[in-house]
Structure formats: C-alpha cells, structure tokens
Amino acid sequence: MSSRKLHLNAFLMNTGHHEASWRLPESDPHAHVELDHYVELARTAERGTFDSLFLADGPQLWGNVAQRPAGALEPLTLLTALATATRHIGLIATASTSYTPPYNLARTFASLDIISGGRAGWNIVTTAGAEAARNFGLDAEPAHAERYARAAEFLDVALKLWDSWEDDTILADKASGVWGDDAKIHPPRHRGTYFRVEGALNVPRSPQGYPLLVQAGSSEDGKAFAARYAEAVFTAQQTLTDAQAFYADLKARTVAAGRDPEHIKVLPGIVPVLGSTEAEARANEQVLEDHIVHRHGVANLERLLQLPLGSLELDAELPAELPSEDAVEGAKSRYTLVVELARRERLTVRGLIGRLGGGRGHLTFAGTPEQVADKIETWFTQGAADGFNIMPAVLPSGLAAFVDHVVPILRARGLLRTEYGPRQTLRERYGLPRPANQYVKTPALV
C-alpha cells in the first residue's frame, strides 16, 4: 500500500457551487451570511479529515444579484471565527494583490496564523475585471502581465514582512527589563516598481513562518508565478489527459525554478453529485440543471467570452469567430477551458450553460460514492493530481454526503488518513518544511 496520501480541500461557496443550489427546498438562501452555516461546514470537513477549507473572494459584487445569493462575508474575518470552532483543519482565503496594500495583508494573515495555531493559507490572486478596477478608482483593469508583475513584487514584500521578526526576537526577560531584541528586527526598507514599504511588521513571526501559499491561475503567467512561489495550486481541468499535461508541466517548471516538485501540490477541482445508484445521481444532477435560469447563464458566458450582449443564441453553438486567448485580459485559462469544452463536445449554448452551472469549468461528476472515489483515485495515481479541491454542488448536504459516503471508501483504499493524529501546522500537513527566515544566516557545515 502506497504511503502517499490524498490532500483534500473543501471549497465552500454559500449554498453550494451549483448556481441553482439556493432554489432547492433544502437550501437556506440566507446561509451565505450566517456564521453557524460555515461552522457546520468546517466541522463536517474536519470530520472528514480534510487538509483544509477554502473561501474564495473578490473586491466587487459579482454579476447579477438576481441569479444566486450574492455578497459574502470578508473571508479572513470569517476564518478567524472558524479558527475558534475547529482544531485541525487548515483555513485558506483568497486575497488580491491588485487592490490590497502588502503591509495590511501580511499583518492580517500573520494574525490568522497565530490565532489558529499555524493553520492559515493565502490563495494569491491578481484580480481580473473592470468592475473591480472601478471600485478602486481605475477606469480599467491593469494588463494581465502587469498584474502578475505586481503580484510577484507584492509577494516579495510580504515575505520580507513575515521575516522581519526573527523567531527568537521576544526575550521577555523580566529581571533585566528587556522584552525583545532590537537586533533581531529587520525592516524591509523596500523600494520597488509598485510598492514602497519601510518598516517591520507589527506582528511577530507566526507559527508557520508565513501562511501556505496557494495559487489558482493556469495561464502562462499564472504557471510561471506558481512555479516560483506556490505550494498548492487549485486548477480547473476537464479531462484526465489535460490534467496530466498540466501536472507534468507545472512540476517541470517548479524544478526549473530551483524548487523541489514535491513542494508544490496540484489540486484540481471536482464537483461531485452523489446518488446511491448512477441513475439516482444523474437524476439529482438533472434537478439542479432544471432550476438554472438560462438568461443569467447567457449573460455570464457573453461576459467571459467578451462578446456583446445578445450575441449568443441559446440553442446554437458558440460563434465560429471568438477572441483569441492572447486578446483576453481577464481569466485567460478559464476562457480557453470553456471554449475548448464547447468545441470538443459540440455543445449548444444551453448545453454549455448546463455544464458550467455546477462548477464554472471545473470537472462535474455525477455518480455513486464508489464511482466518485474511482475518479479521484485514477487522477491521483495516474499523474494528474496530488489531491482535490472538493466543490459540493449543494451545501451543506453535498459536503456531508461526501464525508459520509466517499471518505470511508478512500480511507479503506489507503488513500486518505483515518484521523489527524498530533496537531500539525497546515504546511506540515501538506508535507512542506517551515521556511527559513531570509534575514538569518544558516551556519556553514563543517
């Protein structure tokens, strides 16, 4: 039996990832702003011995509030509350490098890491979309390459800030009246293209040194950034072949960047729709699809594909002429994935909306618990994944069903831990070392 174990992350999205989940009789359309809802989900994921849970975010109101529950609690605030309601599970949040000052973000994540006992993770994003840009006084979003250049400098500044205290700075020597050692504080004094940051962080170095670094872009710029910095990568892949190619490419890029490929974990997203039989699972999936309001899906597709409103016909295929990925300044990799899915399967706009309704381009799979476990095992053992981003179509029932019916199968196959064991930091659970402080010289070996 292999000692390699799956890494599972619970991607929590209000009433579920399917856009129609809020319309089901079981769903609470107000759950997205209720703390008890998220506490229940966090504890369910912890019962399933997941490595971590994840909250997405963006500095704008997404789309049309008519479509689904809109707005969200600020994720770092919410994760701080969940840190007190859980003991083991990692706590990952999205935060933007485009519209957040590095000092404030570094302080917030260091605080969460301290409060949670070393369980914080940061999903690093470069926010796309003119809507967000206009919320921060810009007329348009920065170019794709510029966003990634800014993100690289942002992260370099954050690392300097997290390292600005040595681990043994605090002396707490009551007899001498010396609380800390000033010689072990290292102000970044950063002067760069995008940022000027002078002083040290006003929070001590946290249990992990700095949070687990997560990245989710699969464009060329995104993969280059991930190879340099990321320790876990969330990705959307539709086929085993595509997932294997992405996995091999990213691991090779990581080696080329001078890093250990085992220190970057690839987690594709999967939206499992479960049933006791395959027919029941298909029926559950159909119920969700029947509740889709197609006018919302058409508008979303036109926005993603950068087409004028009214360009798409519901029962026709996508237009033959579409912008190339090079012309897209938004979510490049998701754009390409959606277009290739539609072309490969010759989907009408209606069919494409149905396929995207559950996971927005992530793999949606309806089946029995055994079939879902088979899919996960195949991708895990055939060079396509180090684990999965589990994205239940409906919450809380979908996560509970996965934990109650799929997790026991994965455990029986030796693919998933049966218990957490001694308390660990999130990066320890992902098999990652605690990073050395860049300001502390390592003694030379004699």
N, C-alpha and C positions, 0 to 999 in steps of 0.2 A: 504494500500500500504506500502510495507517494506521501511524503511529508509536506508537500506543497498544499497550501490551503487557500480557498477562495477568499477574496476580500469583497464583502458586501456593504454597499452604501444605500441607505434608504433616502431617496429623493422625494421629499414631501412637498406637495403642491395643493394647498387649500382642500377642496373636496375630492381631489384626485386629478390625475393627468388628463383624463379624457375630458374634452371641453363640455360634454353634456352630462358629466357626472353629477352636477348640482341639481339636475332635474329629476333624478331618481327619487322614489318615495323615501328611501332610507337616508338621503343626504340632508344635511343641515346647511342651507345656503348662506348662513352667517358664520359658519365654523372657521372661516379664514382669519377672523379677528378674535377668536376665543382661545385663551391660554389653555384651558382644560383639554381642548381638541388636540393640541400639539403635545401636551404632556402624555395623553393616552397613546399617541403615535410613537413618541420617543420611548416610552416604556415597552410598547409592543416590539419595536425594533430591537431594544435591548434584550427582551425575552428571546428573540431570535438570534442573539449573539452577533448582531451586525457590527462591523468595524465602526461605522459612522452613520450619521444622518446629515442631510444637506438641505439648505434653504437657498433657493435662487432669489435674485433681486435685481432691480434696475431703478435708476433715478428718474422714472417717469411713470405715468399712468398708462398701462398697456392697452392698446386697442380700444374697443368699444365696450362700455360698461354694460351694454345690453346683452353681451354674449355669455359671460360667465362671471362668477364672483371676482370683483376687481379690487385693486388696492391690497396692501399687505402690511403686516406689522414689520417694523425695521428688524432685520434678521439678527443682528448682533445683540440687540436688546432682548429679543425672544430667546436666543440661545443662552444668554446669561440666566434667564429664568429656568430653562430646561437643564442647565448645569446643576441646579439645586434639586431637580426632580429625578435625576439619573445618577449612576455611579461609574459606569464603564464606557458608554458609547461616545464616540467622537462627535464633535459639533462643528460642522463646516458651513460657512456662509459666503455668499458672493459679495464682493465689494469692488467698486470700479476704480481703475487707475486714471480714468479720464476726467473725473469730476470730484475727486476726493483729495484733500491735502495729505501727503505722506505722513506727516507728524501725527495728525489726529488718528489716521487709520492704524498706524503702528501702535499707538498707545491703546486703542480700543481692543485690538487683537491680543496684545500682551496682557491686558486686564482680563479678558475672557480666558486666556490660557492659565493665568494664576487662579482665577475663581474656580475653574473646572478641574484643577489639578493636572493640567497638561493635556487637554483634550481638544484644543482649538485647531481649526483648519481654515485656510483662506482660499476661496475659488477666485482666482485673479482674472478679471475680465477687462477688456477695452470696449467700453460701451458704444454700440452702433446705434444709429438712428438720429434723424434731425430733431425728433421730438425731445429727446433728452438734451441735445445740444442747446435748444432754445430755452430750456429750463435753467441754463447756466450762462445766459447772455450771449450765446453764439448763434449766428444765422444758419450754420450748417455743421454737420459732424466733421471732425478732422479726417483727413485721408487715412485709409487703412494702415499703410506703412507708418505714417506718423503716429498713429495710436499705439502701435507696437513699440516704436522707438521711445515714446513717452513711458510706456509700461516698463520697459527694461530699466530706464533710469529711475523710475518710481520704486521698483523693487530693490535696486541697488541702495537707494536711500533708506528704505525700510530695513534692510539687513544691517546697515550701519547703525540705525537707531536701536534695533533689537540687541546689537552687540555693544552698545555704548556703555553698558554696565558689565563689568566682569562678574563672574558667578560669585566670587568671594569679596565683593565690594563692601557688603554690610559686616561690620565688626561687632556692633552692639556691645562695646566694652564699657560697662557702667563704671568700673573702677577708675578708668582713665578719662572718662567723659568723651570718648571718641566713638561716634555711632558708625561712621563709614570712612573708607579710604579714598580720599580725593584722587589719588594717583591712579585709581582703577576706573575712573570715569573718562570716557573718550568721546568728546563732542565730534560729530561728523564733519562740521565745517564744509559742507558740500556746496559746490558751485558748479552747476551743470547747465545744460541747454534748456531744461524745463523747470528745474527746481533749485532753490537756494535754501538750505536748511543748516542752521548754525549749531544749535545746542543739543546736548544729550537728551535722551528720552526721560520723562519724569516718572517712569515706572521701572522697577528692577527687572533684570533679565528673567524671563519666565521659565517654567519647568522644562519646556521643550527647547529652549533657546529661541526658537521662533516657531510659529504655527506650521503645520503641514501645509505645503504649497501645492495647490490644485490649479489645473488649467483646463479649459474646455474648448478652445478653438482648434479646428482641424485644417485651416488654410495653410499655405506655405509659411506665412509669417507666424501663424499660431504654432505650427510644429517646430519651427526654429526656436521660438520662445520656450516651448515646453522642453525641448532637448537641453536647453541651457539651465532652466530653473525648476521645472515641475517635478513633483514627487508622486503625484497621482494625476491622471488625465481622464476626464469624462469625455466620451465621444459618442457620436451617433453613427451607427453602421447598420446597413440593411441586410447584407449577405455575409456568410462565413468567409468567402473569398476576399471581399473588400476589407473585412475586419482583420484577416490575416495579413493582408498587404499593409494596412495602416500600422498594425502591431510591429511587424518586421521593420518598417521604415522608421518608426519612432524610436525603437530600440537601437537601430543602427545610428541614427542621428545623435542619440544620447552618448553612445560610445565615441563618436566623432567629436563630441563636445568635451571629452575627457572625463565622463562620468560612468559609474557602474550602471549597466542597464537594469540590474535588479533594484536600483534605487528610484525607478520610475514605474508606477503601476498603472496599467491601462484598464479602464473600466467602461465598457460600452453600456449604453442604456437599454433596458428591456422593459416593456410594458406587458406584464403577464395578466391574462384574463382567464381565470380558472373555472373549471367545472368538474363534476365527478365523472363525466364522460366527455369525449371530444364534442359530441353533439350539444351537450349542455353548455360547454364553453363557447361554442360558436353562437348558440342562442343568446348567451349573456353578452357577447360582443355585438350581436345584431340589435339587441335592446338599446345599447349605447348609441350605435350608429343611427338608429331610427329617431333618436332625440336630438341629432345635430340640426341646427338651424343653418341652412346652406348659404344664405346671403352673407352671414358672418364669415364663413369659410372662404367664399369667393373674394370678399374684401381683403382678407388676410393673405390669400395667395397673390392677389394683384400687388399688394404692398411688398411681399417678399420678392416677387419676380420683377419689381419695378416697372409695372405696366400701368397705363392709365385706368382709372375706374371705368368699369363697363367693358373692359377688353375681353373678358373670359365668358364663354358660354358653358353652362352647367353640364350639358350632355355632349360636349365636343372635347377633343383632346387639346392639349396646350398648343398655342400657335407654333408654327414651324420656326419662326424667327423670334429668338429671345436674346436679351443681352448676354454677352459672354461673362464668365466669372471675373475676368480682368476689369470689366466695366462696373462691377458691383463694389460699392464701398461699405456695405453693411456686413451681414453674416455670410461671408463668401462660401464657406464649406457647406453650410446648410442649404444655401441656394443651389449648389451643384448637386447635393444629395437628392433634393426634391425633384429637380429636373430629370436627373438620371432615373429615379424611381418611376416617374411618369412615362418616360420614353421606353424604358426597359419592359414595363408591363402594359404599355399602350392603354394607360388609364385615361378615362374621361376626367374632366374637372370634378364631377360629382364623385367618381371613384377615388380620385386623389385626395379630396377633402375627407372622405371616409377613412383612408389610410393614415392621414395626418391627424385626425381628430383625437386619437389616443396618445400620441407621443411626439407630434410635431416633427417627425422624421426619424425618431428612434424606433427600434425594432418592436413591433407589437406582435404578441404571440398568444393565441387562444388555444388552450389545451388542458389536459388533465395535469395534476401535480407531477406525475411521472414524466409526461411529455415536456413540461417546462424544465424539470430537473435534467432531462436528457439534453435539451437545447443548451442549457448552461454548462453542463459537463463537456459537451462536444466543443464548444467555443473555448472553454478553459483548457482542455487537454490537447487541442489542435492548433495552438499558437495564435489564438485570436484575442485572448483576454487574460488578465490576472485576477479578474473578479467582475462584478457587475454593479451598475447603478440601477437599483430596483425602483421602478416607477409605477406604483399601483394605479390602475385606471380609476378606481373609486376608493375614497378614504372615508372612514377608517377600515371598512370591511376588506378591501383588497390586500392591505398590508397584513391584517390578521390572518387572512386565508393563506397567504404566502408563508407566514411564520408557522402556522399550524399544520400545513399540508406539504409544502415544498421543503422547508428547512429540515424536517426529520429525514427525508429521503437523501438530501445532500449530506447530512451527518452520517447516515447509515453507509453511504458510499465512501466515507472518509475524506470528503471534500471540504467539510466545514467543522469548526470547533464545536464541541458539545457544551462547553462552558468557557467563561472568560479566564478563570484562574486568577493569579495575583494581579493587582491593579497595575496597569501599564499606561504610559502616555499614548496618544494617538499615533505618533510616529513610531514608537516601539511596536504597536500593533500592526503597522504596515511594514514592519521589518526594516526600519530605517534608523540610522545612527543619529544621536543627538549632535547637531552641528557644532564644530569648534568655533570659538569666538575669534573673529578675524583680527582683533587687536592683541591677542595673547599669543606670544611666540611659543611654539612647541619645542621642548628641549631636543636637541640633536641626539640621535642614538650613538652610543659609544661603541 
